[in-house]
């Protein structure tokens, strides 16, 4: 049976209030009482229940983070940024990975609500505004991560995906590519649509004749990228795109894997490839991958900081924090 604060008080021969003051306000207690309580704690092996103490005070020691795809190293970096910021405030980050599954997303939101976390960071799969409003009604603030909130109902921290898509397509056009394929999905995922919209804008606005086709995938995974690459290889060489803009680096790496397996050194001679996120593996690929870099750790740290500010002051007006992506050019888009 766990040792309670009453056991410590009985052992030390003092009141429960005195033990509480020793633990929380030692400057209000005599040195003799502190010594007696500390001796009792050491003898009994008492461990204070800090979570319960914080809950009684109305301040939880944890925040929840619902991520879209735990397989993507990008999200590992975002979480790391949030954890680094959280540690500065003495709190922990609980992470739930939805794998783009709305049912799992709902489960984690219910769990974090039951745990009475201080707030929730989330990269939502779809439009779950009503669900997030219910959290806020329970005085649990919410900040969207890697998603903008045009309605301004929630604070959000993200990279400008439309701008990133435009910059990626413009880079391919500048390299002389004219038949661009956008590979990614599902297309009802907002970040996928935004990156596609940016690429489409660049192609439609180009001074040269160029086309943009969409090769949809079921998920943003390496496996789906491999499958898309095989679909490209199945075409007659004259019908293949001469460039691929992938919705994220995992898709890009999968496409690259398929094309490299053909053994004809298609990349970058015949087909350029650019991804999005600039995960650590991008630069270490068999053909180093060009990518649109997101400041992942800065996104996580900024989101966590805003969440704590809103937890402390619920009347703050939601804000939208947008980072600009950076083009990182590597061998996969350089003509030989």
Secondary structure, DSSP 4 states (H G I P E B T S, - for coil): -PPPHHHHHHHHTS-HHHHHHHHH-GGGS-HHHHHHHHHHHHHHT----HHHHHHHTT--SEEEEEES-TTSHHHHHHHHHHHHHHHHTT-EEEEEE-TT-HHHHHHHHHHHHHTT-SEEEE--SS--HHHHHHHHHTT-EEEEES---TT-SSEEEEE-HHHHHHHHHHHHHHTT--EEEEEE--TTSHHHHHHHHHHHHHHHH-SS--EEEEEE-SSSSHHHHHHHHHHHHTS-GGGS-SEEEESSHHHHHHHHHHHHHTTS--TTTT-EEEEEE--TTGGGSSSPPEEEE--HHHHHHHHHHHHHHHHH-TTPPP-EEEEPPEEE--GGGS--
